[in-house]
Amino acid sequence: MTVKHKSENVKNEERAAKKAKRGLLKLKNIMDVESDVIKYSICIPTTVINNCNNLEQVTFAVYQIARTAVLFNVQEIIVLDLSQDEKHEKKSRSKKTISDCLLLATLLQYFVTPPNLLDTTFKKKNRLYLKCASTFPPLRQLPFMNESAEQPYTEGLSITQETSEGKADKNLTNLVYIGKDQIITLSNQNIPKTVRVTVDTKRKEVVSARDAYKGKPLGYHVRMANTLNEVSEGYTKIVWANSGDFHYDEELSKYHKAETKLPYITKIKKSSASETACSILLIFGKWDHLKRCFRRSDLESSALHHYFSGQLQFPGTVLQGNIPVQDSLPIALTMLQHWAS
């Protein structure tokens, strides 16, 4: 009789639990893109380094992001400045004279800058923040990171030239600085000044980087943004990857819109309707942080879940949001590129 009584209690508890905890109806969606070619960009929040206590930890986190971006041939990295939304959060790194946004952008740019152009790319006042970055291995997947005597190509920076009248040409130049105080005079080309270019040192002319390096990854561009409307310009699809939120609970009412109205992407369906490449932007970070940023953005969307085309659901072993941004990058990009292959 005692055993039967316990069994009935267990059953009653299970019924009560099911009744109290109603399952959320999650939408799933196949993302259609009207192109056979897809280019990927990522957006990382400045909160990615909130738990870093010193420059070495910050640099390591950024190096992880840079290395992943190069491996997956990411075209652009946007650093989203959330400092305006973090007044309530305690900063662990109090001794700093540079903003988190600029620090992240500087380090990200450092890791894809050719070694021969480091001295001209970064200002002296910012080199203090690169002392740890210089100790990390170069990203050898980038062809210009590998010096070779047989390689006739090098990266350079166009500089101002002097005209016959002794005045600087405001728009064009035929001089390219290639590092170590070496300057190449182009044979019969004039190019815009202060532009990074790929130079054929034998023929002394600027060439296409993609042709010179035969389709190898060329690195990414870096830019900073303060609001979501600055982030979202020029992208075909925008996808959210829940990450860096170790207190996320899908059962909480404040997350219900994210869970029930923002569909989970299950596949990417490509078509050749457009010759223009499709640009997918992957935004990482906490829903709460993005929500605060959304409120101060000048967007037509009435709610944050309307801003996105969908979201990613990581494998079952990874709890929603319970993964650092730098660790979620390779998982998210692997999922998208696998679906698109």
SERO-4910 file (N, C-alpha, C, O; in steps of 0.05 Angstrom, whole numbers):
BEGIN
 pado doro    nc1    nc2    nc3   cac1   cac2   cac3    cc1    cc2    cc3    oc1    oc2    oc3
  Met    A     16    -24      0      0      0      0     17     25      0     10     45    -13
  Thr    A     39     24     14     57     48     16     69     54    -12     71     77    -20
  Val    A     77     32    -25     89     36    -52     69     48    -71     76     66    -86
  Lys    A     45     39    -70     23     50    -88     18     79    -82     14     95   -100
  His    A     19     86    -56     14    114    -48     36    132    -59     30    154    -69
  Lys    A     61    123    -58     83    139    -68     81    142    -98     86    164   -109
  Ser    A     73    121   -112     71    121   -141     50    142   -150     54    157   -169
  Glu    A     27    142   -135      6    162   -142     16    190   -137      9    208   -152
  Asn    A     31    195   -116     42    221   -110     60    231   -133     59    254   -141
  Val    A     77    213   -142     96    220   -164     80    228   -189     87    247   -202
  Lys    A     59    212   -195     43    218   -219     29    245   -216     28    260   -235
  Asn    A     19    250   -192      6    276   -188     25    299   -191     18    320   -202
  Glu    A     49    296   -181     69    317   -183     77    322   -212     81    345   -220
  Glu    A     79    301   -227     86    304   -256     64    318   -271     69    336   -288
  Arg    A     38    312   -265     16    325   -278     16    355   -271     12    372   -288
  Ala    A     21    361   -245     21    389   -236     44    404   -250     41    427   -257
  Ala    A     67    391   -253     90    404   -265     84    410   -294     91    432   -304
  Lys    A     72    391   -309     65    396   -337     45    418   -340     46    434   -359
  Lys    A     26    419   -322      6    439   -323     17    467   -317      9    487   -330
  Ala    A     35    469   -298     47    494   -290     67    505   -311     69    529   -315
  Lys    A     82    486   -322    103    494   -341     94    488   -369    101    466   -380
  Arg    A     80    506   -382     71    501   -409     94    505   -428    110    523   -426
  Gly    A     96    488   -448    117    490   -467    113    513   -486     91    519   -494
  Leu    A    135    527   -492    134    549   -511    132    539   -539    146    521   -547
  Leu    A    114    552   -555    111    544   -583    132    559   -599    129    583   -605
  Lys    A    154    546   -606    176    558   -620    173    555   -650    167    533   -660
  Leu    A    176    577   -665    174    577   -694    200    568   -706    222    573   -696
  Lys    A    198    553   -728    221    545   -743    218    554   -772    196    555   -783
  Asn    A    241    561   -785    238    573   -811    262    566   -828    285    563   -818
  Ile    A    257    563   -855    279    560   -874    285    587   -886    267    600   -896
  Met    A    309    596   -884    316    623   -893    323    622   -923    342    609   -932
  Asp    A    307    637   -939    311    638   -968    330    661   -975    327    684   -965
  Val    A    350    656   -992    368    677  -1002    368    675  -1032    370    653  -1044
  Glu    A    366    698  -1045    364    698  -1074    391    701  -1088    395    717  -1105
  Ser    A    409    684  -1080    436    684  -1092    450    658  -1086    445    645  -1066
  Asp    A    468    650  -1103    485    626  -1099    509    633  -1082    522    615  -1071
  Val    A    515    658  -1080    539    667  -1065    531    681  -1039    514    699  -1040
  Ile    A    542    673  -1017    535    685   -991    561    696   -978    581    682   -977
  Lys    A    560    721   -969    582    733   -954    572    737   -926    550    745   -921
  Tyr    A    590    732   -907    583    734   -879    598    757   -865    621    762   -870
  Ser    A    583    771   -848    594    791   -831    584    785   -802    564    772   -798
  Ile    A    599    795   -783    591    790   -755    591    817   -740    606    835   -746
  Cys    A    575    818   -719    573    841   -701    577    831   -673    562    814   -663
  Ile    A    598    841   -659    603    833   -632    599    857   -613    607    880   -620
  Pro    A    587    854   -590    583    876   -571    608    881   -555    625    863   -551
  Thr    A    611    905   -545    634    911   -528    634    895   -502    654    893   -488
  Thr    A    610    884   -495    608    868   -470    623    842   -472    626    828   -452
  Val    A    634    836   -495    649    811   -498    674    810   -480    684    789   -474
  Ile    A    683    834   -472    707    834   -455    701    844   -426    719    851   -411
  Asn    A    675    843   -419    667    852   -392    680    836   -370    686    846   -348
  Asn    A    685    810   -375    696    793   -355    727    791   -356    739    776   -341
  Cys    A    739    807   -373    768    807   -375    779    827   -355    769    850   -352
  Asn    A    800    819   -340    811    836   -319    836    851   -326    845    868   -311
  Asn    A    848    844   -349    873    857   -357    875    856   -387    860    843   -401
  Leu    A    896    870   -397    899    872   -426    905    845   -439    897    840   -461
  Glu    A    919    828   -425    926    801   -436    900    785   -441    898    772   -461
  Gln    A    882    785   -422    857    771   -425    840    783   -448    828    768   -464
  Val    A    839    809   -449    825    822   -471    836    814   -498    821    808   -517
  Thr    A    863    815   -500    876    809   -526    871    780   -534    867    775   -558
  Phe    A    871    762   -515    866    734   -521    837    730   -532    833    715   -551
  Ala    A    818    743   -519    790    741   -528    787    752   -557    773    740   -574
  Val    A    800    774   -562    799    786   -589    813    769   -610    804    766   -632
  Tyr    A    835    757   -602    850    739   -620    833    715   -628    834    707   -651
  Gln    A    818    704   -609    800    682   -616    780    691   -637    774    676   -656
  Ile    A    769    715   -634    749    725   -653    762    729   -680    751    722   -701
  Ala    A    786    742   -680    799    747   -706    807    722   -720    803    720   -745
  Arg    A    817    702   -706    825    677   -718    801    662   -730    803    652   -752
  Thr    A    779    662   -716    754    649   -726    744    664   -751    737    651   -771
  Ala    A    745    690   -750    735    706   -773    752    701   -798    741    699   -820
  Val    A    778    698   -795    795    692   -818    791    664   -828    789    660   -852
  Leu    A    788    644   -810    784    617   -818    758    613   -834    757    598   -853
  Phe    A    737    629   -827    711    626   -840    708    648   -862    686    652   -872
  Asn    A    729    663   -867    729    683   -889    707    704   -884    692    711   -903
  Val    A    704    713   -860    685    735   -853    694    761   -867    717    768   -866
  Gln    A    675    775   -879    681    799   -894    685    824   -876    701    841   -882
  Glu    A    669    825   -855    669    849   -839    662    843   -810    646    825   -804
  Ile    A    675    857   -792    669    855   -763    660    883   -753    675    902   -757
  Ile    A    636    883   -742    626    908   -730    628    907   -700    619    887   -688
  Val    A    639    927   -688    640    928   -659    617    946   -649    617    970   -655
  Leu    A    598    935   -635    575    950   -626    580    961   -598    584    946   -579
  Asp    A    581    987   -596    587   1000   -570    562   1001   -553    543   1015   -558
  Leu    A    563    986   -531    541    985   -512    547   1000   -486    534    995   -466
  Ser    A    567   1017   -486    575   1031   -462    553   1049   -451    551   1052   -427
  Gln    A    536   1059   -469    514   1076   -460    492   1060   -445    476   1071   -430
  Asp    A    492   1034   -449    472   1017   -437    483   1001   -413    469    983   -403
  Glu    A    507   1008   -404    519    992   -383    525   1008   -358    542   1000   -342
  Lys    A    511   1029   -353    516   1046   -330    512   1032   -304    524   1038   -283
  His    A    494   1012   -305    488    997   -280    508    975   -274    507    963   -253
  Glu    A    525    969   -294    544    947   -291    571    956   -281    581    977   -290
  Lys    A    583    942   -263    609    949   -252    631    941   -271    632    919   -282
  Lys    A    649    960   -275    672    956   -293    695    945   -276    702    957   -256
  Ser    A    707    923   -285    729    911   -271    756    924   -279    775    923   -263
  Arg    A    757    935   -303    782    947   -312    780    977   -310    771    991   -329
  Ser    A    787    988   -287    783   1016   -281    804   1034   -294    799   1057   -301
  Lys    A    829   1024   -296    851   1040   -306    853   1037   -336    868   1020   -346
  Lys    A    838   1053   -350    839   1052   -379    835   1080   -390    818   1096   -380
  Thr    A    849   1087   -411    847   1113   -423    836   1111   -452    836   1130   -467
  Ile    A    827   1088   -459    816   1083   -486    789   1068   -482    787   1051   -464
  Ser    A    770   1074   -499    743   1061   -496    745   1032   -504    763   1024   -519
  Asp    A    727   1016   -493    726    988   -500    722    984   -530    733    966   -542
  Cys    A    705   1001   -541    698    999   -570    723   1003   -587    729    988   -605
  Leu    A    738   1024   -581    763   1030   -596    784   1009   -591    799   1002   -609
  Leu    A    786   1000   -566    805    979   -560    800    953   -576    818    942   -587
  Leu    A    775    945   -577    768    921   -593    774    925   -622    785    908   -635
  Ala    A    766    948   -633    770    954   -661    800    955   -668    808    945   -689
  Thr    A    816    966   -650    845    968   -655    858    941   -655    874    935   -673
  Leu    A    851    924   -636    862    897   -635    853    880   -658    870    866   -670
  Leu    A    828    882   -666    818    867   -689    833    875   -714    840    858   -731
  Gln    A    837    901   -717    852    911   -741    881    902   -741    892    896   -762
  Tyr    A    893    901   -717    921    894   -715    925    865   -726    945    861   -740
  Phe    A    908    847   -719    912    819   -726    909    813   -756    917    792   -765
  Val    A    899    832   -772    897    828   -801    913    849   -816    910    852   -841
  Thr    A    930    864   -802    948    883   -815    974    871   -823    987    858   -806
  Pro    A    983    874   -848   1009    863   -856   1031    873   -839   1031    896   -831
  Pro    A   1051    856   -832   1073    864   -814   1088    889   -823   1097    905   -807
  Asn    A   1091    892   -850   1106    914   -861   1091    941   -859   1103    962   -864
  Leu    A   1066    940   -852   1050    965   -850   1042    972   -822   1026    991   -818
  Leu    A   1051    957   -802   1043    962   -774   1052    989   -765   1037   1003   -750
  Asp    A   1076    998   -773   1086   1024   -763   1071   1047   -773   1070   1068   -760
  Thr    A   1058   1045   -797   1043   1068   -808   1013   1066   -801    999   1086   -803
  Thr    A   1004   1042   -794    975   1038   -790    966   1048   -762    944   1058   -760
  Phe    A    982   1044   -742    974   1049   -715    989   1073   -703   1014   1075   -706
  Lys    A    974   1091   -690    986   1114   -678   1003   1106   -654    997   1086   -641
  Lys    A   1023   1122   -647   1041   1115   -625   1026   1113   -599   1032   1096   -582
  Lys    A   1006   1131   -595    991   1131   -569    975   1106   -565    968   1099   -542
  Asn    A    968   1091   -587    953   1066   -585    970   1041   -585    960   1019   -580
  Arg    A    996   1044   -589   1013   1020   -590   1017   1008   -563   1025    984   -561
  Leu    A   1011   1023   -542   1013   1012   -515    994    989   -512    999    970   -497
  Tyr    A    971    990   -525    950    969   -523    956    945   -541    940    926   -542
  Leu    A    978    946   -556    985    925   -574   1008    908   -565   1017    889   -579
  Lys    A   1018    914   -541   1042    899   -531   1037    869   -527   1054    853   -532
  Cys    A   1012    862   -519   1006    833   -516    999    821   -544   1006    798   -549
  Ala    A    987    837   -561    979    827   -588   1003    818   -604   1002    799   -620
  Ser    A   1026    832   -600   1050    826   -615   1062    799   -608   1079    788   -622
  Thr    A   1053    787   -585   1064    761   -576   1048    738   -588   1056    715   -585
  Phe    A   1025    743   -600   1008    721   -611   1018    714   -639   1028    730   -654
  Pro    A   1014    688   -647   1023    679   -673   1008    694   -695    984    699   -692
  Pro    A   1021    701   -717   1007    713   -740    986    694   -751    989    670   -749
  Leu    A    966    705   -763    945    689   -776    954    681   -804    950    696   -823
  Arg    A    967    658   -805    981    649   -829    962    643   -852    971    640   -875
  Gln    A    936    641   -847    917    636   -869    916    660   -888    908    658   -911
  Leu    A    924    684   -878    926    708   -894    952    707   -910    973    706   -898
  Pro    A    951    708   -937    976    704   -953    997    726   -948   1021    720   -950
  Phe    A    989    750   -941   1008    771   -937   1022    770   -910   1040    786   -904
  Met    A   1014    750   -894   1028    746   -868   1052    727   -871   1067    723   -853
  Asn    A   1055    716   -895   1077    697   -900   1096    709   -920   1091    711   -944
  Glu    A   1119    718   -910   1140    730   -927   1154    708   -943   1162    687   -932
  Ser    A   1157    713   -969   1170    694   -987   1186    709  -1008   1176    728  -1020
  Ala    A   1210    700  -1013   1227    713  -1033   1216    709  -1061   1220    725  -1079
  Glu    A   1201    687  -1065   1189    680  -1091   1163    696  -1096   1154    697  -1119
  Gln    A   1152    707  -1075   1127    720  -1078   1131    749  -1087   1144    765  -1073
  Pro    A   1122    756  -1111   1127    783  -1121   1108    805  -1110   1111    828  -1116
  Tyr    A   1088    795  -1095   1067    814  -1086   1072    822  -1057   1082    807  -1040
  Thr    A   1065    847  -1051   1067    857  -1024   1044    877  -1020   1034    889  -1039
  Glu    A   1037    881   -995   1017    901   -988   1030    928   -983   1052    930   -972
  Gly    A   1017    949   -992   1029    976   -990   1008    997   -983    984    991   -984
  Leu    A   1017   1020   -977    999   1043   -971   1006   1066   -989   1029   1076   -988
  Ser    A    987   1076  -1005    992   1098  -1023    996   1124  -1007    982   1129   -988
  Ile    A   1017   1139  -1015   1024   1163  -1000   1024   1187  -1019   1024   1184  -1043
  Thr    A   1024   1211  -1007   1022   1236  -1023   1047   1240  -1039   1070   1235  -1030
  Gln    A   1044   1249  -1064   1066   1255  -1081   1068   1285  -1085   1049   1300  -1082
  Glu    A   1092   1294  -1093   1096   1322  -1099   1094   1326  -1130   1106   1311  -1145
  Thr    A   1079   1347  -1138   1076   1353  -1166   1099   1370  -1175   1116   1379  -1159
  Ser    A   1101   1376  -1202   1123   1392  -1212   1123   1421  -1201   1144   1434  -1200
  Glu    A   1099   1430  -1193   1097   1457  -1181   1104   1456  -1151   1105   1477  -1138
  Gly    A   1109   1433  -1140   1117   1431  -1112   1093   1428  -1094   1097   1429  -1069
  Lys    A   1069   1426  -1105   1045   1423  -1088   1035   1395  -1089   1038   1381  -1109
  Ala    A   1025   1386  -1067   1015   1358  -1065    989   1355  -1081    971   1372  -1079
  Asp    A    987   1334  -1096    962   1327  -1110    942   1318  -1089    948   1300  -1073
  Lys    A    919   1330  -1089    899   1325  -1068    886   1298  -1070    877   1286  -1050
  Asn    A    885   1287  -1095    869   1263  -1099    886   1238  -1107    880   1216  -1096
  Leu    A    906   1241  -1124    919   1218  -1135    949   1218  -1129    961   1239  -1123
  Thr    A    960   1194  -1130    989   1191  -1125    999   1166  -1141    984   1149  -1148
  Asn    A   1026   1165  -1145   1038   1142  -1157   1059   1130  -1139   1076   1114  -1148
  Leu    A   1058   1138  -1113   1078   1128  -1094   1064   1109  -1074   1042   1115  -1064
  Val    A   1077   1087  -1068   1066   1067  -1050   1088   1060  -1029   1110   1051  -1037
  Tyr    A   1081   1063  -1004   1100   1056   -982   1096   1026   -976   1073   1017   -971
  Ile    A   1118   1011   -976   1116    982   -971   1131    973   -946   1137    950   -943
  Gly    A   1137    992   -928   1150    986   -903   1180    989   -904   1192    988   -925
  Lys    A   1192    992   -880   1221    994   -876   1232   1017   -893   1253   1015   -905
  Asp    A   1217   1039   -894   1225   1064   -908   1228   1059   -939   1242   1074   -952
  Gln    A   1216   1038   -949   1217   1033   -978   1192   1044   -992   1170   1040   -983
  Ile    A   1197   1058  -1014   1175   1069  -1030   1177   1060  -1059   1199   1062  -1070
  Ile    A   1156   1051  -1070   1155   1042  -1098   1141   1064  -1114   1119   1073  -1106
  Thr    A   1153   1071  -1137   1140   1090  -1155   1126   1073  -1177   1140   1059  -1192
  Leu    A   1100   1075  -1179   1085   1059  -1199   1093   1068  -1227   1097   1091  -1232
  Ser    A   1095   1048  -1244   1105   1053  -1271   1087   1071  -1288   1096   1091  -1300
  Asn    A   1061   1065  -1288   1043   1082  -1304   1015   1083  -1293    995   1082  -1307
  Gln    A   1013   1084  -1266    987   1085  -1252    987   1108  -1233   1007   1115  -1220
  Asn    A    963   1120  -1230    957   1139  -1209    933   1129  -1193    913   1122  -1205
  Ile    A    936   1127  -1167    916   1116  -1150    908   1135  -1128    924   1153  -1121
  Pro    A    885   1132  -1116    877   1149  -1093    898   1147  -1070    909   1125  -1066
  Lys    A    903   1168  -1056    922   1168  -1035    910   1156  -1009    886   1155  -1006
  Thr    A    928   1148   -991    921   1136   -965    902   1112   -968    882   1110   -954
  Val    A    909   1095   -987    893   1071   -992    912   1047   -991    934   1047  -1002
  Arg    A    903   1025   -978    919   1001   -978    915    986  -1004    893    982  -1013
  Val    A    937    977  -1016    936    964  -1042    955    941  -1043    973    938  -1026
  Thr    A    951    923  -1062    970    901  -1068    987    909  -1092    977    916  -1113
  Val    A   1013    907  -1088   1032    916  -1109   1048    893  -1120   1058    876  -1104
  Asp    A   1051    892  -1146   1070    874  -1159   1097    888  -1159   1100    907  -1175
  Thr    A   1115    880  -1143   1141    894  -1140   1159    891  -1164   1176    908  -1168
  Lys    A   1154    871  -1181   1171    868  -1205   1161    886  -1227   1177    900  -1240
  Arg    A   1135    887  -1232   1124    904  -1253   1118    932  -1243   1112    950  -1259
  Lys    A   1119    936  -1216   1114    962  -1204   1086    973  -1212   1084    995  -1222
  Glu    A   1066    956  -1206   1039    965  -1211   1020    952  -1191   1026    931  -1180
  Val    A    998    965  -1186    977    956  -1168    961    935  -1182    952    938  -1205
  Val    A    956    912  -1167    940    890  -1179    917    883  -1160    916    892  -1137
  Ser    A    899    867  -1170    877    858  -1154    887    838  -1133    901    819  -1140
  Ala    A    880    842  -1108    888    824  -1086    878    796  -1090    892    777  -1085
  Arg    A    853    794  -1100    841    767  -1104    856    752  -1126    859    728  -1125
  Asp    A    864    766  -1147    879    753  -1169    907    746  -1159    918    725  -1166
  Ala    A    919    764  -1144    947    760  -1135    949    736  -1116    967    720  -1118
  Tyr    A    930    734  -1098    931    713  -1078    913    690  -1084    909    673  -1067
  Lys    A    902    689  -1108    888    666  -1119    865    656  -1101    863    632  -1094
  Gly    A    848    675  -1092    824    668  -1077    828    661  -1048    809    653  -1035
  Lys    A    852    665  -1037    856    660  -1009    843    681   -992    838    703  -1002
  Pro    A    837    675   -967    825    696   -949    842    721   -948    866    720   -946
  Leu    A    829    744   -948    843    770   -948    838    785   -922    846    808   -919
  Gly    A    825    772   -903    819    786   -878    792    800   -879    777    798   -898
  Tyr    A    787    815   -858    761    829   -855    765    859   -852    787    868   -845
  His    A    744    873   -856    743    902   -850    732    906   -822    716    889   -813
  Val    A    740    926   -809    730    932   -781    717    959   -781    727    979   -792
  Arg    A    694    961   -768    681    987   -764    667    987   -737    660    965   -726
  Met    A    662   1010   -727    648   1013   -701    620   1025   -705    616   1040   -724
  Ala    A    602   1017   -687    574   1027   -689    564   1032   -661    571   1018   -642
  Asn    A    547   1052   -658    535   1059   -632    506   1050   -630    496   1045   -607
  Thr    A    492   1047   -652    464   1039   -652    459   1017   -672    476   1012   -690
  Leu    A    436   1004   -670    430    982   -689    425    992   -717    429    977   -736
  Asn    A    415   1016   -720    411   1026   -747    437   1031   -761    439   1029   -786
  Glu    A    458   1037   -746    485   1040   -758    496   1012   -765    512   1010   -784
  Val    A    488    992   -751    497    965   -755    485    953   -781    500    940   -796
  Ser    A    460    957   -785    444    940   -804    445    950   -833    430    938   -849
  Glu    A    460    970   -840    460    981   -867    472    961   -887    495    953   -883
  Gly    A    457    955   -908    469    940   -930    469    910   -928    484    897   -942
  Tyr    A    453    898   -910    453    869   -907    426    857   -916    405    869   -913
  Thr    A    428    833   -928    404    820   -938    389    807   -916    364    809   -915
  Lys    A    403    794   -897    391    780   -875    407    786   -849    431    790   -850
  Ile    A    392    788   -827    405    793   -801    396    771   -782    372    767   -778
  Val    A    415    757   -770    409    734   -753    421    739   -725    443    750   -722
  Trp    A    407    730   -705    416    733   -677    426    707   -667    414    686   -670
  Ala    A    450    708   -653    461    685   -640    463    691   -610    479    707   -601
  Asn    A    445    679   -594    444    684   -565    470    674   -553    476    650   -554
  Ser    A    485    692   -540    511    684   -529    519    704   -507    510    727   -507
  Gly    A    536    695   -489    545    712   -468    525    718   -446    528    737   -431
  Asp    A    503    703   -445    482    708   -426    478    683   -409    463    665   -416
  Phe    A    492    682   -386    493    658   -370    469    656   -351    467    637   -335
  His    A    451    676   -352    427    676   -335    401    674   -353    379    678   -343
  Tyr    A    405    668   -378    382    667   -396    364    644   -389    372    621   -384
  Asp    A    338    650   -388    317    629   -382    294    634   -400    279    654   -398
  Glu    A    290    616   -419    269    620   -439    241    620   -427    222    629   -440
  Glu    A    238    610   -402    211    610   -390    204    638   -378    181    642   -372
  Leu    A    223    655   -375    217    682   -365    202    698   -385    207    696   -409
  Ser    A    182    713   -376    164    727   -394    179    748   -411    171    753   -434
  Lys    A    201    759   -401    215    780   -417    229    768   -442    237    783   -459
  Tyr    A    231    742   -443    244    729   -466    224    715   -484    232    703   -504
  His    A    198    717   -477    178    702   -493    176    710   -522    173    694   -539
  Lys    A    180    736   -527    179    745   -555    202    734   -571    200    726   -594
  Ala    A    226    733   -558    249    722   -571    246    693   -577    256    683   -597
  Glu    A    231    679   -559    228    650   -562    204    642   -580    205    621   -593
  Thr    A    184    658   -580    159    650   -594    154    665   -620    139    656   -637
  Lys    A    166    689   -623    161    705   -647    185    708   -666    182    717   -688
  Leu    A    209    700   -656    232    701   -672    240    673   -680    249    657   -663
  Pro    A    235    665   -705    238    637   -713    267    627   -712    286    642   -716
  Tyr    A    269    601   -706    295    588   -707    300    579   -735    284    566   -748
  Ile    A    324    585   -745    331    578   -773    339    548   -773    356    540   -756
  Thr    A    329    533   -791    335    505   -793    351    498   -818    363    477   -820
  Lys    A    350    517   -838    364    511   -863    365    537   -879    350    556   -875
  Ile    A    384    538   -898    386    561   -916    381    550   -945    393    531   -954
  Lys    A    362    562   -958    355    555   -985    364    576  -1004    355    599  -1003
  Lys    A    383    569  -1022    394    588  -1041    381    585  -1068    371    564  -1076
  Ser    A    381    608  -1083    372    608  -1111    390    627  -1127    405    642  -1115
  Ser    A    388    625  -1153    405    642  -1170    389    666  -1181    395    675  -1203
  Ala    A    369    675  -1167    351    696  -1177    367    722  -1179    360    739  -1196
  Ser    A    388    726  -1163    403    751  -1164    432    745  -1168    443    725  -1157
  Glu    A    446    761  -1184    475    757  -1189    491    770  -1166    515    764  -1163
  Thr    A    478    787  -1151    492    800  -1128    493    781  -1105    474    767  -1099
  Ala    A    516    780  -1092    520    763  -1069    501    771  -1046    496    794  -1042
  Cys    A    491    751  -1032    474    756  -1008    493    761   -984    512    746   -979
  Ser    A    486    781   -969    502    788   -945    487    782   -920    465    793   -915
  Ile    A    497    763   -904    485    755   -879    501    767   -856    525    763   -854
  Leu    A    487    781   -839    500    793   -815    491    776   -791    467    772   -786
  Leu    A    511    767   -776    506    751   -752    513    768   -727    536    776   -723
  Ile    A    492    774   -711    496    791   -687    496    773   -662    478    757   -658
  Phe    A    517    777   -646    520    762   -622    514    779   -597    516    804   -599
  Gly    A    507    766   -575    503    781   -550    477    774   -536    461    758   -545
  Lys    A    473    788   -514    450    784   -497    425    798   -509    427    819   -520
  Trp    A    402    785   -505    377    797   -514    372    823   -499    363    843   -510
  Asp    A    377    823   -473    372    847   -456    389    871   -466    378    893   -469
  His    A    414    866   -472    432    888   -482    423    898   -509    422    922   -514
  Leu    A    416    880   -527    407    888   -553    380    903   -552    375    921   -568
  Lys    A    364    896   -532    338    909   -529    342    938   -520    329    956   -531
  Arg    A    361    943   -502    366    970   -493    378    987   -516    372   1010   -520
  Cys    A    396    974   -532    407    987   -555    386    994   -576    387   1015   -589
  Phe    A    367    976   -579    345    979   -598    328   1004   -591    320   1019   -609
  Arg    A    324   1008   -565    307   1030   -556    318   1057   -564    304   1076   -569
  Arg    A    345   1059   -565    357   1085   -571    365   1087   -601    379   1105   -609
  Ser    A    357   1067   -617    363   1067   -645    340   1078   -661    316   1076   -653
  Asp    A    346   1091   -683    326   1103   -700    318   1083   -722    327   1084   -744
  Leu    A    300   1065   -714    292   1043   -732    262   1043   -736    247   1052   -718
  Glu    A    253   1034   -759    225   1033   -765    211   1009   -751    187   1009   -746
  Ser    A    227    988   -745    216    965   -732    203    972   -705    215    988   -690
  Ser    A    180    961   -699    166    967   -675    176    951   -651    172    959   -628
  Ala    A    190    929   -656    200    912   -635    225    898   -644    230    895   -668
  Leu    A    242    891   -625    268    880   -632    266    854   -648    283    849   -666
  His    A    246    837   -643    244    812   -657    238    816   -687    242    798   -703
  His    A    227    840   -694    222    846   -722    248    854   -737    249    853   -761
  Tyr    A    268    861   -722    294    870   -733    309    847   -746    324    851   -764
  Phe    A    305    823   -735    320    799   -744    304    782   -764    279    782   -763
  Ser    A    318    767   -781    306    748   -799    302    721   -784    286    705   -793
  Gly    A    316    717   -763    314    692   -747    336    690   -727    352    709   -724
  Gln    A    337    668   -713    358    664   -693    369    635   -696    357    618   -709
  Leu    A    392    630   -683    404    604   -684    399    589   -658    399    601   -637
  Gln    A    396    564   -660    394    547   -637    418    527   -637    420    510   -654
  Phe    A    436    531   -618    460    515   -617    453    486   -609    431    481   -600
  Pro    A    471    467   -613    466    439   -606    456    436   -578    461    453   -561
  Gly    A    441    414   -573    428    410   -547    446    410   -523    437    416   -501
  Thr    A    472    404   -527    490    404   -504    497    432   -495    507    436   -472
  Val    A    491    452   -511    496    480   -504    470    494   -495    452    496   -511
  Leu    A    469    503   -471    445    517   -461    442    544   -476    462    556   -483
  Gln    A    418    552   -480    412    578   -493    428    600   -479    424    605   -456
  Gly    A    444    614   -495    459    637   -485    482    631   -467    499    648   -463
  Asn    A    484    607   -458    505    600   -438    531    592   -451    541    570   -446
  Ile    A    542    611   -467    567    606   -480    579    634   -487    565    651   -496
  Pro    A    605    638   -482    618    663   -488    616    669   -518    615    651   -535
  Val    A    615    695   -525    613    703   -553    635    691   -570    630    681   -591
  Gln    A    660    693   -560    683    683   -576    682    653   -581    693    643   -601
  Asp    A    668    638   -563    665    610   -567    641    603   -585    641    582   -598
  Ser    A    622    621   -586    598    616   -602    603    622   -631    588    612   -649
  Leu    A    623    638   -637    629    645   -665    633    621   -684    619    619   -704
  Pro    A    652    603   -677    656    581   -696    632    562   -698    628    551   -720
  Ile    A    617    559   -676    593    542   -678    572    555   -697    561    541   -714
  Ala    A    567    580   -693    547    594   -710    555    594   -739    538    589   -757
  Leu    A    580    601   -745    589    602   -773    590    575   -786    585    572   -810
  Thr    A    596    554   -770    596    527   -781    567    519   -788    563    507   -810
  Met    A    548    525   -771    520    519   -777    511    533   -803    499    520   -820
  Leu    A    516    558   -805    506    573   -829    520    564   -854    506    560   -874
  Gln    A    546    560   -853    560    551   -877    553    522   -885    553    515   -909
  His    A    547    506   -865    539    478   -871    511    478   -885    507    464   -904
  Trp    A    493    495   -875    466    496   -887    468    507   -915    452    499   -933
  Ala    A    486    525   -920    488    538   -946    504    522   -967    504    529   -990
  Ser    A    518    502   -957    535    486   -976    518    467   -993    529    452  -1009
***
